[in-house]
Amino acid sequence: MSLSNPKSLFSSLPSTLISSHSPNNMIHILEYSPKEGERGVPITVRLHFSHSSSEAIYLRLVVGSTPMPTKVRELPDVVYGRWQLDATAPASTLDKVLLSVEALDKNSQVIDKATFGEFSYWISNSTSNC
């Protein structure tokens, strides 16, 4: 998969199409991938983002209750849904966690949030007694 063509990311991975809006309508989640995996797996979210503020706004992916370091990319030649977020799944003691995208102001205060799906952790076979 070429990073020089970020649109190819979703065409090469099975993704989940959704339509989830945040309360302030700043964030519209369109799709994400994958729905399951283990700690460290990359999670990618495509969304439309709009705001009227002249102040800088930051986006991050939240996995369960854990805000993740998130790479934000603008996809070329895309009008609606041109933003892509990339982060990795953290370790979790839960089998399934909610996924959210938060918009933050320059003081790191959450100004909008869209909860849009779930991520299921694979159960490790390393502890089985086979």
C-alpha positions in Angstrom: 0.0 0.0 0.0 1.4 3.3 -1.0 1.4 6.2 1.4 1.7 8.6 -1.6 -1.9 7.7 -2.4 -3.8 7.8 0.9 -7.1 7.1 -0.9 -5.9 3.6 -1.5 -5.9 2.8 2.2 -9.6 2.2 2.4 -9.8 0.5 -0.9 -7.2 -2.1 0.3 -8.7 -2.8 3.7 -12.2 -4.0 4.7 -13.8 -0.9 6.3 -17.0 -0.3 8.1 -19.2 2.4 6.4 -21.1 4.5 9.0 -22.7 7.9 9.3 -22.2 9.3 12.7 -22.4 13.1 13.6 -21.2 14.9 16.6 -23.6 17.0 18.7 -22.2 20.3 17.3 -22.1 18.8 13.8 -18.3 19.5 13.5 -17.5 15.9 13.0 -19.1 13.4 10.5 -17.6 10.0 10.7 -17.8 8.1 7.3 -15.9 4.9 7.8 -13.3 3.2 9.9 -11.1 0.1 9.8 -10.5 -2.4 11.3 -13.3 -3.4 13.6 -11.1 -5.9 15.5 -7.5 -6.8 16.2 -4.9 -6.8 18.9 -2.9 -4.1 20.7 -0.8 -2.1 18.3 -3.0 -2.7 15.2 -3.4 0.6 13.2 -6.9 2.1 13.3 -7.9 4.4 10.5 -10.9 6.7 10.4 -12.2 8.8 7.5 -14.3 11.8 8.3 -15.7 15.2 7.3 -14.8 18.0 9.6 -16.1 21.6 9.5 -15.9 24.5 11.9 -16.3 28.3 11.6 -13.7 29.3 14.2 -10.6 31.1 13.2 -8.8 29.4 16.1 -6.8 26.1 15.5 -8.8 23.0 16.2 -7.2 19.6 16.8 -8.5 16.1 16.3 -7.7 12.8 18.0 -9.0 9.3 18.1 -10.1 7.9 21.5 -10.1 4.1 21.9 -12.2 3.2 24.9 -11.4 6.0 27.4 -7.8 6.4 26.1 -7.0 9.4 23.9 -4.4 8.3 21.4 -1.6 10.1 19.6 -3.2 10.6 16.2 -1.9 11.5 12.8 -4.3 13.7 10.9 -4.0 13.7 7.1 -5.9 15.7 4.4 -6.7 13.5 1.5 -6.1 15.1 -1.9 -8.9 15.5 -4.5 -11.6 14.7 -1.9 -14.3 17.3 -1.2 -16.5 15.6 1.5 -14.7 13.3 3.9 -11.2 14.5 3.1 -9.7 14.0 6.6 -8.1 10.7 7.7 -7.0 9.9 11.3 -4.5 7.2 12.0 -3.7 5.8 15.5 -2.9 2.4 17.0 -5.0 0.3 19.4 -3.7 0.5 22.9 -3.6 -2.4 25.4 -6.9 -3.1 27.0 -8.3 -5.4 29.6 -11.7 -5.2 27.9 -12.8 -7.4 25.0 -14.6 -4.5 23.3 -14.3 -0.7 23.5 -16.0 2.3 21.9 -14.3 4.4 19.4 -14.7 8.2 19.3 -13.2 11.3 17.6 -12.7 14.4 19.7 -12.2 18.0 18.5 -10.1 20.0 20.9 -9.3 23.7 21.1 -5.9 25.3 21.6 -6.2 24.6 25.4 -6.9 20.9 24.8 -10.5 21.3 25.9 -12.9 19.0 24.1 -15.4 21.1 22.1 -17.1 18.3 20.2 -17.1 14.5 20.1 -18.5 11.8 17.9 -18.7 8.2 19.2 -19.1 6.0 16.2 -18.3 2.4 16.6 -16.6 -0.4 18.5 -13.2 -2.1 18.4 -13.1 -5.8 19.5 -9.8 -7.2 20.9 -8.7 -10.6 19.8 -8.4 -13.1 22.6 -4.8 -14.3 22.9 -4.1 -18.0 22.4 -0.8 -17.8 24.3 -2.4 -18.6 27.6 -4.3 -21.7 26.5 -3.4 -25.1 27.7 -3.6 -27.0 24.4 
